[in-house]
């Protein structure tokens, strides 16, 4: 959990800082205020999006592997083997 929070803070600071320096080149005070806030918010939310995406991929992998695992267990039990394979 602390790694996720650390990534959120790092993303917020990095993207907000980069947006500030990018907006500072334009000279518009409105851009210097709005862009760092928007990019910082995106940097704060980005680790949540990436973590959710990784969880969805893992769930899909497990659902695809479930029929094979159940088939293997069924064959093992019908052959008189236990779940531990001894």
C-alpha positions in Angstrom: 0.0 0.0 0.0 2.8 2.4 0.8 4.3 1.8 -2.7 1.1 2.8 -4.3 0.9 6.0 -2.3 4.5 6.7 -3.0 3.9 6.3 -6.8 0.9 8.6 -6.5 2.9 11.3 -4.8 5.8 10.8 -7.3 3.4 11.0 -10.3 1.7 14.1 -8.9 5.0 15.9 -8.3 6.6 14.8 -11.6 3.7 15.6 -13.9 2.8 18.8 -12.2 6.4 20.0 -12.3 6.8 19.1 -15.9 3.5 20.8 -16.8 4.5 23.9 -14.8 7.8 24.3 -16.6 6.1 23.6 -20.0 3.4 26.2 -19.2 6.0 28.7 -18.0 7.5 28.9 -21.5 4.2 30.1 -22.8 4.0 33.1 -20.4 0.2 32.7 -19.8 -0.6 32.9 -16.1 -3.8 30.9 -16.7 -1.8 28.1 -18.3 0.7 28.2 -15.4 -2.2 27.5 -13.0 -4.4 25.2 -14.9 -2.0 22.8 -16.6 0.0 21.8 -13.5 -3.2 21.1 -11.6 -4.7 19.0 -14.4 -1.4 17.1 -15.0 -0.9 16.6 -11.3 -4.3 15.2 -10.9 -3.7 12.8 -13.8 -0.3 11.8 -12.2 -2.1 11.1 -8.9 -4.8 8.9 -10.5 -2.4 7.1 -13.0 -1.2 4.4 -10.5 -4.8 3.5 -9.7 -5.5 3.0 -13.4 -2.4 0.9 -13.9 -3.1 -1.2 -10.9 -6.7 -1.8 -11.9 -5.6 -2.8 -15.4 -3.0 -5.3 -14.0 -5.8 -6.8 -11.8 -8.1 -7.1 -14.8 -5.4 -8.9 -16.8 -4.7 -11.3 -13.9 -8.4 -12.0 -13.5 -8.7 -12.9 -17.2 -5.7 -15.2 -17.0 -7.2 -17.0 -14.0 -10.6 -17.4 -15.6 -8.9 -18.8 -18.7 -6.9 -21.3 -16.6 -9.8 -22.4 -14.4 -11.3 -25.1 -16.7 -7.9 -26.8 -17.2 -7.3 -26.8 -13.4 -10.8 -28.2 -12.7 -10.3 -30.9 -15.4 -7.0 -31.9 -13.9 -8.5 -32.2 -10.4 -11.4 -34.2 -11.8 -9.1 -36.7 -13.6 -6.9 -37.0 -10.5 -9.8 -37.7 -8.2 -11.3 -40.2 -10.6 -8.0 -42.0 -10.8 -7.9 -42.3 -7.0 -5.4 -39.7 -6.3 -5.7 -37.0 -3.6 -5.4 -33.3 -4.2 -1.7 -33.4 -3.1 -0.9 -36.0 -5.8 0.3 -38.8 -3.5 
